[in-house]
């Protein structure tokens, strides 16, 4: 897992694509939100947002 993050950081630094970092973070947060609320009562309200 840490190798993947290290490789991703090196790619962003080498190619000067730091604008991708916020997009990746938002996608990770949305994925975590969906996974964590999958079995709860909040899930129907989360799914209506998308």
PQR file with spaces between the fields and no chain letter, atoms N, CA, C, O and H, PARSE charges and radii, in Angstrom:
ATOM       1  N    UNK     1       0.822   -1.190    0.000 -0.4000 1.5000
ATOM       2  CA   UNK     1       0.000    0.000    0.000 -0.0000 2.0000
ATOM       3  C    UNK     1       0.874    1.265    0.000  0.5500 1.7000
ATOM       4  O    UNK     1       0.612    2.220   -0.730 -0.5500 1.4000
ATOM       5  N    UNK     2       1.904    1.242    0.828 -0.4000 1.5000
ATOM       6  CA   UNK     2       2.772    2.417    0.891 -0.0000 2.0000
ATOM       7  C    UNK     2       3.589    2.577   -0.387  0.5500 1.7000
ATOM       8  O    UNK     2       3.923    3.694   -0.780 -0.5500 1.4000
ATOM       9  H    UNK     2       2.117    0.465    1.421  0.4000 1.0000
ATOM      10  N    UNK     3       3.908    1.461   -1.033 -0.4000 1.5000
ATOM      11  CA   UNK     3       4.626    1.547   -2.312 -0.0000 2.0000
ATOM      12  C    UNK     3       3.771    2.235   -3.373  0.5500 1.7000
ATOM      13  O    UNK     3       4.271    3.025   -4.174 -0.5500 1.4000
ATOM      14  H    UNK     3       3.637    0.553   -0.714  0.4000 1.0000
ATOM      15  N    UNK     4       2.483    1.926   -3.365 -0.4000 1.5000
ATOM      16  CA   UNK     4       1.573    2.553   -4.317 -0.0000 2.0000
ATOM      17  C    UNK     4       1.499    4.057   -4.080  0.5500 1.7000
ATOM      18  O    UNK     4       1.558    4.843   -5.026 -0.5500 1.4000
ATOM      19  H    UNK     4       2.076    1.285   -2.714  0.4000 1.0000
ATOM      20  N    UNK     5       1.371    4.454   -2.819 -0.4000 1.5000
ATOM      21  CA   UNK     5       1.313    5.887   -2.510 -0.0000 2.0000
ATOM      22  C    UNK     5       2.630    6.580   -2.842  0.5500 1.7000
ATOM      23  O    UNK     5       2.638    7.716   -3.317 -0.5500 1.4000
ATOM      24  H    UNK     5       1.324    3.815   -2.051  0.4000 1.0000
ATOM      25  N    UNK     6       3.743    5.891   -2.589 -0.4000 1.5000
ATOM      26  CA   UNK     6       5.053    6.456   -2.913 -0.0000 2.0000
ATOM      27  C    UNK     6       5.207    6.633   -4.428  0.5500 1.7000
ATOM      28  O    UNK     6       5.672    7.673   -4.893 -0.5500 1.4000
ATOM      29  H    UNK     6       3.736    4.969   -2.203  0.4000 1.0000
ATOM      30  N    UNK     7       4.815    5.614   -5.187 -0.4000 1.5000
ATOM      31  CA   UNK     7       4.890    5.702   -6.649 -0.0000 2.0000
ATOM      32  C    UNK     7       3.972    6.797   -7.192  0.5500 1.7000
ATOM      33  O    UNK     7       4.337    7.523   -8.117 -0.5500 1.4000
ATOM      34  H    UNK     7       4.438    4.769   -4.809  0.4000 1.0000
ATOM      35  N    UNK     8       2.789    6.907   -6.614 -0.4000 1.5000
ATOM      36  CA   UNK     8       1.856    7.949   -7.044 -0.0000 2.0000
ATOM      37  C    UNK     8       2.439    9.333   -6.762  0.5500 1.7000
ATOM      38  O    UNK     8       2.359   10.219   -7.612 -0.5500 1.4000
ATOM      39  H    UNK     8       2.492    6.317   -5.863  0.4000 1.0000
ATOM      40  N    UNK     9       3.021    9.526   -5.588 -0.4000 1.5000
ATOM      41  CA   UNK     9       3.621   10.813   -5.243 -0.0000 2.0000
ATOM      42  C    UNK     9       4.795   11.145   -6.175  0.5500 1.7000
ATOM      43  O    UNK     9       4.939   12.280   -6.628 -0.5500 1.4000
ATOM      44  H    UNK     9       3.086    8.805   -4.897  0.4000 1.0000
ATOM      45  N    UNK    10       5.624   10.142   -6.452 -0.4000 1.5000
ATOM      46  CA   UNK    10       6.749   10.374   -7.360 -0.0000 2.0000
ATOM      47  C    UNK    10       6.275   10.724   -8.768  0.5500 1.7000
ATOM      48  O    UNK    10       6.868   11.571   -9.437 -0.5500 1.4000
ATOM      49  H    UNK    10       5.506    9.219   -6.084  0.4000 1.0000
ATOM      50  N    UNK    11       5.209   10.071   -9.212 -0.4000 1.5000
ATOM      51  CA   UNK    11       4.636   10.390  -10.524 -0.0000 2.0000
ATOM      52  C    UNK    11       4.122   11.828  -10.554  0.5500 1.7000
ATOM      53  O    UNK    11       4.393   12.570  -11.498 -0.5500 1.4000
ATOM      54  H    UNK    11       4.727    9.384   -8.668  0.4000 1.0000
ATOM      55  N    UNK    12       3.376   12.219   -9.514 -0.4000 1.5000
ATOM      56  CA   UNK    12       2.836   13.573   -9.473 -0.0000 2.0000
ATOM      57  C    UNK    12       3.953   14.612   -9.420  0.5500 1.7000
ATOM      58  O    UNK    12       3.863   15.663  -10.056 -0.5500 1.4000
ATOM      59  H    UNK    12       3.156   11.617   -8.747  0.4000 1.0000
ATOM      60  N    UNK    13       4.999   14.315   -8.665 -0.4000 1.5000
ATOM      61  CA   UNK    13       6.103   15.260   -8.525 -0.0000 2.0000
ATOM      62  C    UNK    13       6.903   15.370   -9.821  0.5500 1.7000
ATOM      63  O    UNK    13       7.289   16.466  -10.226 -0.5500 1.4000
ATOM      64  H    UNK    13       5.073   13.461   -8.148  0.4000 1.0000
ATOM      65  N    UNK    14       7.150   14.240  -10.462 -0.4000 1.5000
ATOM      66  CA   UNK    14       7.968   14.245  -11.678 -0.0000 2.0000
ATOM      67  C    UNK    14       7.246   14.900  -12.848  0.5500 1.7000
ATOM      68  O    UNK    14       7.850   15.651  -13.614 -0.5500 1.4000
ATOM      69  H    UNK    14       6.836   13.349  -10.132  0.4000 1.0000
ATOM      70  N    UNK    15       5.965   14.620  -12.986 -0.4000 1.5000
ATOM      71  CA   UNK    15       5.197   15.143  -14.124 -0.0000 2.0000
ATOM      72  C    UNK    15       4.559   16.502  -13.847  0.5500 1.7000
ATOM      73  O    UNK    15       3.902   17.067  -14.721 -0.5500 1.4000
ATOM      74  H    UNK    15       5.474   14.011  -12.364  0.4000 1.0000
ATOM      75  N    UNK    16       4.748   17.030  -12.638 -0.4000 1.5000
ATOM      76  CA   UNK    16       4.171   18.323  -12.237 -0.0000 2.0000
ATOM      77  C    UNK    16       2.652   18.323  -12.372  0.5500 1.7000
ATOM      78  O    UNK    16       2.067   19.277  -12.884 -0.5500 1.4000
ATOM      79  H    UNK    16       5.282   16.571  -11.928  0.4000 1.0000
ATOM      80  N    UNK    17       2.029   17.262  -11.915 -0.4000 1.5000
ATOM      81  CA   UNK    17       0.583   17.139  -11.994 -0.0000 2.0000
ATOM      82  C    UNK    17      -0.034   17.159  -10.593  0.5500 1.7000
ATOM      83  O    UNK    17      -0.797   16.267  -10.219 -0.5500 1.4000
ATOM      84  H    UNK    17       2.504   16.487  -11.499  0.4000 1.0000
ATOM      85  N    UNK    18       0.312   18.191   -9.836 -0.4000 1.5000
ATOM      86  CA   UNK    18      -0.191   18.304   -8.475 -0.0000 2.0000
ATOM      87  C    UNK    18      -1.691   18.585   -8.433  0.5500 1.7000
ATOM      88  O    UNK    18      -2.323   18.397   -7.393 -0.5500 1.4000
ATOM      89  H    UNK    18       0.931   18.915  -10.140  0.4000 1.0000
ATOM      90  N    UNK    19      -2.265   19.029   -9.537 -0.4000 1.5000
ATOM      91  CA   UNK    19      -3.698   19.293   -9.578 -0.0000 2.0000
ATOM      92  C    UNK    19      -4.508   17.996   -9.491  0.5500 1.7000
ATOM      93  O    UNK    19      -5.704   18.039   -9.205 -0.5500 1.4000
ATOM      94  H    UNK    19      -1.752   19.183  -10.382  0.4000 1.0000
ATOM      95  N    UNK    20      -3.867   16.836   -9.734 -0.4000 1.5000
ATOM      96  CA   UNK    20      -4.562   15.562   -9.614 -0.0000 2.0000
ATOM      97  C    UNK    20      -4.777   15.141   -8.162  0.5500 1.7000
ATOM      98  O    UNK    20      -5.669   14.344   -7.873 -0.5500 1.4000
ATOM      99  H    UNK    20      -2.895   16.801   -9.966  0.4000 1.0000
ATOM     100  N    UNK    21      -3.968   15.670   -7.253 -0.4000 1.5000
ATOM     101  CA   UNK    21      -4.038   15.263   -5.856 -0.0000 2.0000
ATOM     102  C    UNK    21      -5.403   15.532   -5.223  0.5500 1.7000
ATOM     103  O    UNK    21      -5.929   14.633   -4.568 -0.5500 1.4000
ATOM     104  H    UNK    21      -3.243   16.318   -7.488  0.4000 1.0000
ATOM     105  N    UNK    22      -6.011   16.714   -5.375 -0.4000 1.5000
ATOM     106  CA   UNK    22      -7.347   16.912   -4.793 -0.0000 2.0000
ATOM     107  C    UNK    22      -8.408   15.990   -5.392  0.5500 1.7000
ATOM     108  O    UNK    22      -9.322   15.554   -4.692 -0.5500 1.4000
ATOM     109  H    UNK    22      -5.584   17.445   -5.908  0.4000 1.0000
ATOM     110  N    UNK    23      -8.288   15.699   -6.670 -0.4000 1.5000
ATOM     111  CA   UNK    23      -9.258   14.804   -7.316 -0.0000 2.0000
ATOM     112  C    UNK    23      -9.144   13.405   -6.729  0.5500 1.7000
ATOM     113  O    UNK    23     -10.158   12.772   -6.434 -0.5500 1.4000
ATOM     114  H    UNK    23      -7.546   16.054   -7.239  0.4000 1.0000
ATOM     115  N    UNK    24      -7.934   12.922   -6.560 -0.4000 1.5000
ATOM     116  CA   UNK    24      -7.716   11.596   -5.991 -0.0000 2.0000
ATOM     117  C    UNK    24      -8.228   11.534   -4.559  0.5500 1.7000
ATOM     118  O    UNK    24      -8.850   10.547   -4.165 -0.5500 1.4000
ATOM     119  H    UNK    24      -7.110   13.436   -6.800  0.4000 1.0000
ATOM     120  N    UNK    25      -7.973   12.571   -3.783 -0.4000 1.5000
ATOM     121  CA   UNK    25      -8.430   12.595   -2.388 -0.0000 2.0000
ATOM     122  C    UNK    25      -9.955   12.599   -2.300  0.5500 1.7000
ATOM     123  O    UNK    25     -10.523   11.902   -1.458 -0.5500 1.4000
ATOM     124  H    UNK    25      -7.468   13.372   -4.103  0.4000 1.0000
ATOM     125  N    UNK    26     -10.617   13.361   -3.142 -0.4000 1.5000
ATOM     126  CA   UNK    26     -12.083   13.404   -3.130 -0.0000 2.0000
ATOM     127  C    UNK    26     -12.656   12.049   -3.516  0.5500 1.7000
ATOM     128  O    UNK    26     -13.621   11.588   -2.906 -0.5500 1.4000
ATOM     129  H    UNK    26     -10.156   13.926   -3.825  0.4000 1.0000
ATOM     130  N    UNK    27     -12.077   11.410   -4.516 -0.4000 1.5000
ATOM     131  CA   UNK    27     -12.560   10.086   -4.916 -0.0000 2.0000
ATOM     132  C    UNK    27     -12.375    9.065   -3.803  0.5500 1.7000
ATOM     133  O    UNK    27     -13.250    8.229   -3.577 -0.5500 1.4000
ATOM     134  H    UNK    27     -11.293   11.785   -5.011  0.4000 1.0000
ATOM     135  N    UNK    28     -11.250    9.125   -3.111 -0.4000 1.5000
ATOM     136  CA   UNK    28     -11.021    8.215   -1.991 -0.0000 2.0000
ATOM     137  C    UNK    28     -12.004    8.462   -0.857  0.5500 1.7000
ATOM     138  O    UNK    28     -12.514    7.515   -0.260 -0.5500 1.4000
ATOM     139  H    UNK    28     -10.540    9.804   -3.294  0.4000 1.0000
ATOM     140  N    UNK    29     -12.271    9.719   -0.560 -0.4000 1.5000
ATOM     141  CA   UNK    29     -13.230   10.036    0.503 -0.0000 2.0000
ATOM     142  C    UNK    29     -14.649    9.595    0.139  0.5500 1.7000
ATOM     143  O    UNK    29     -15.371    9.073    0.989 -0.5500 1.4000
ATOM     144  H    UNK    29     -11.856   10.488   -1.046  0.4000 1.0000
ATOM     145  N    UNK    30     -15.046    9.799   -1.093 -0.4000 1.5000
ATOM     146  CA   UNK    30     -16.378    9.351   -1.518 -0.0000 2.0000
ATOM     147  C    UNK    30     -16.486    7.832   -1.478  0.5500 1.7000
ATOM     148  O    UNK    30     -17.516    7.296   -1.070 -0.5500 1.4000
ATOM     149  H    UNK    30     -14.460   10.223   -1.783  0.4000 1.0000
ATOM     150  N    UNK    31     -15.442    7.140   -1.895 -0.4000 1.5000
ATOM     151  CA   UNK    31     -15.445    5.678   -1.822 -0.0000 2.0000
ATOM     152  C    UNK    31     -15.530    5.187   -0.399  0.5500 1.7000
ATOM     153  O    UNK    31     -16.266    4.242   -0.115 -0.5500 1.4000
ATOM     154  H    UNK    31     -14.605    7.576   -2.226  0.4000 1.0000
ATOM     155  N    UNK    32     -14.788    5.811    0.508 -0.4000 1.5000
ATOM     156  CA   UNK    32     -14.844    5.430    1.920 -0.0000 2.0000
ATOM     157  C    UNK    32     -16.221    5.716    2.504  0.5500 1.7000
ATOM     158  O    UNK    32     -16.735    4.924    3.293 -0.5500 1.4000
ATOM     159  H    UNK    32     -14.190    6.579    0.277  0.4000 1.0000
ATOM     160  N    UNK    33     -16.820    6.834    2.125 -0.4000 1.5000
ATOM     161  CA   UNK    33     -18.156    7.173    2.602 -0.0000 2.0000
ATOM     162  C    UNK    33     -19.177    6.131    2.176  0.5500 1.7000
ATOM     163  O    UNK    33     -20.021    5.725    2.974 -0.5500 1.4000
ATOM     164  H    UNK    33     -16.402    7.478    1.484  0.4000 1.0000
ATOM     165  N    UNK    34     -19.108    5.702    0.939 -0.4000 1.5000
ATOM     166  CA   UNK    34     -20.055    4.701    0.436 -0.0000 2.0000
ATOM     167  C    UNK    34     -19.840    3.361    1.130  0.5500 1.7000
ATOM     168  O    UNK    34     -20.810    2.694    1.491 -0.5500 1.4000
ATOM     169  H    UNK    34     -18.422    6.032    0.291  0.4000 1.0000
ATOM     170  N    UNK    35     -18.598    2.960    1.320 -0.4000 1.5000
ATOM     171  CA   UNK    35     -18.311    1.682    1.962 -0.0000 2.0000
ATOM     172  C    UNK    35     -18.744    1.701    3.427  0.5500 1.7000
ATOM     173  O    UNK    35     -19.325    0.730    3.913 -0.5500 1.4000
ATOM     174  H    UNK    35     -17.810    3.502    1.026  0.4000 1.0000
ATOM     175  N    UNK    36     -18.470    2.782    4.123 -0.4000 1.5000
ATOM     176  CA   UNK    36     -18.788    2.842    5.553 -0.0000 2.0000
ATOM     177  C    UNK    36     -20.276    2.969    5.833  0.5500 1.7000
ATOM     178  O    UNK    36     -20.738    2.522    6.883 -0.5500 1.4000
ATOM     179  H    UNK    36     -17.998    3.571    3.729  0.4000 1.0000
ATOM     180  N    UNK    37     -21.037    3.563    4.930 -0.4000 1.5000
ATOM     181  CA   UNK    37     -22.476    3.736    5.167 -0.0000 2.0000
ATOM     182  C    UNK    37     -23.315    2.692    4.461  0.5500 1.7000
ATOM     183  O    UNK    37     -24.536    2.832    4.392 -0.5500 1.4000
ATOM     184  H    UNK    37     -20.662    3.926    4.077  0.4000 1.0000
ATOM     185  N    UNK    38     -22.705    1.668    3.944 -0.4000 1.5000
ATOM     186  CA   UNK    38     -23.434    0.674    3.160 -0.0000 2.0000
ATOM     187  C    UNK    38     -24.490   -0.063    3.991  0.5500 1.7000
ATOM     188  O    UNK    38     -25.576   -0.345    3.486 -0.5500 1.4000
ATOM     189  H    UNK    38     -21.713    1.554    4.000  0.4000 1.0000
ATOM     190  N    UNK    39     -24.197   -0.369    5.216 -0.4000 1.5000
ATOM     191  CA   UNK    39     -25.142   -1.133    6.023 -0.0000 2.0000
ATOM     192  C    UNK    39     -25.907   -0.303    7.025  0.5500 1.7000
ATOM     193  O    UNK    39     -26.558   -0.863    7.906 -0.5500 1.4000
ATOM     194  H    UNK    39     -23.315   -0.139    5.626  0.4000 1.0000
ATOM     195  N    UNK    40     -25.854    1.005    6.925 -0.4000 1.5000
ATOM     196  CA   UNK    40     -26.509    1.834    7.941 -0.0000 2.0000
ATOM     197  C    UNK    40     -27.819    2.414    7.413  0.5500 1.7000
ATOM     198  O    UNK    40     -28.178    2.241    6.248 -0.5500 1.4000
ATOM     199  H    UNK    40     -25.325    1.460    6.210  0.4000 1.0000
ATOM     200  N    UNK    41     -28.514    3.101    8.302 -0.4000 1.5000
ATOM     201  CA   UNK    41     -29.781    3.738    7.938 -0.0000 2.0000
ATOM     202  C    UNK    41     -29.554    5.001    7.125  0.5500 1.7000
ATOM     203  O    UNK    41     -30.496    5.531    6.536 -0.5500 1.4000
ATOM     204  H    UNK    41     -28.222    3.241    9.249  0.4000 1.0000
ATOM     205  N    UNK    42     -28.338    5.485    7.083 -0.4000 1.5000
ATOM     206  CA   UNK    42     -28.030    6.706    6.331 -0.0000 2.0000
ATOM     207  C    UNK    42     -27.833    6.411    4.848  0.5500 1.7000
ATOM     208  O    UNK    42     -27.876    7.324    4.023 -0.5500 1.4000
ATOM     209  H    UNK    42     -27.573    5.054    7.562  0.4000 1.0000
ATOM     210  N    UNK    43     -27.622    5.166    4.511 -0.4000 1.5000
ATOM     211  CA   UNK    43     -27.291    4.783    3.138 -0.0000 2.0000
ATOM     212  C    UNK    43     -28.279    5.297    2.086  0.5500 1.7000
ATOM     213  O    UNK    43     -27.836    5.805    1.055 -0.5500 1.4000
ATOM     214  H    UNK    43     -27.587    4.424    5.180  0.4000 1.0000
ATOM     215  N    UNK    44     -29.606    5.188    2.299 -0.4000 1.5000
ATOM     216  CA   UNK    44     -30.504    5.712    1.248 -0.0000 2.0000
ATOM     217  C    UNK    44     -30.336    7.204    0.999  0.5500 1.7000
ATOM     218  O    UNK    44     -30.524    7.664   -0.127 -0.5500 1.4000
ATOM     219  H    UNK    44     -29.965    4.776    3.136  0.4000 1.0000
ATOM     220  N    UNK    45     -29.990    7.956    2.018 -0.4000 1.5000
ATOM     221  CA   UNK    45     -29.812    9.402    1.830 -0.0000 2.0000
ATOM     222  C    UNK    45     -28.511    9.708    1.115  0.5500 1.7000
ATOM     223  O    UNK    45     -28.433   10.673    0.354 -0.5500 1.4000
ATOM     224  H    UNK    45     -29.837    7.582    2.933  0.4000 1.0000
ATOM     225  N    UNK    46     -27.479    8.890    1.355 -0.4000 1.5000
ATOM     226  CA   UNK    46     -26.197    9.073    0.675 -0.0000 2.0000
ATOM     227  C    UNK    46     -26.361    8.765   -0.816  0.5500 1.7000
ATOM     228  O    UNK    46     -25.831    9.488   -1.661 -0.5500 1.4000
ATOM     229  H    UNK    46     -27.543    8.106    1.973  0.4000 1.0000
ATOM     230  N    UNK    47     -27.082    7.708   -1.137 -0.4000 1.5000
ATOM     231  CA   UNK    47     -27.222    7.296   -2.528 -0.0000 2.0000
ATOM     232  C    UNK    47     -28.054    8.291   -3.340  0.5500 1.7000
ATOM     233  O    UNK    47     -27.898    8.372   -4.558 -0.5500 1.4000
ATOM     234  H    UNK    47     -27.513    7.121   -0.451  0.4000 1.0000
ATOM     235  N    UNK    48     -28.927    9.041   -2.685 -0.4000 1.5000
ATOM     236  CA   UNK    48     -29.709   10.033   -3.436 -0.0000 2.0000
ATOM     237  C    UNK    48     -28.837   11.209   -3.857  0.5500 1.7000
ATOM     238  O    UNK    48     -29.209   11.945   -4.771 -0.5500 1.4000
ATOM     239  H    UNK    48     -29.054    8.975   -1.695  0.4000 1.0000
ATOM     240  N    UNK    49     -27.698   11.404   -3.222 -0.4000 1.5000
ATOM     241  CA   UNK    49     -26.802   12.482   -3.617 -0.0000 2.0000
ATOM     242  C    UNK    49     -26.139   12.205   -4.964  0.5500 1.7000
ATOM     243  O    UNK    49     -25.748   13.134   -5.671 -0.5500 1.4000
ATOM     244  H    UNK    49     -27.396   10.806   -2.479  0.4000 1.0000
ATOM     245  N    UNK    50     -26.015   10.950   -5.310 -0.4000 1.5000
ATOM     246  CA   UNK    50     -25.341   10.583   -6.541 -0.0000 2.0000
ATOM     247  C    UNK    50     -26.342   10.108   -7.548  0.5500 1.7000
ATOM     248  O    UNK    50     -25.971    9.748   -8.665 -0.5500 1.4000
ATOM     249  H    UNK    50     -26.332   10.196   -4.736  0.4000 1.0000
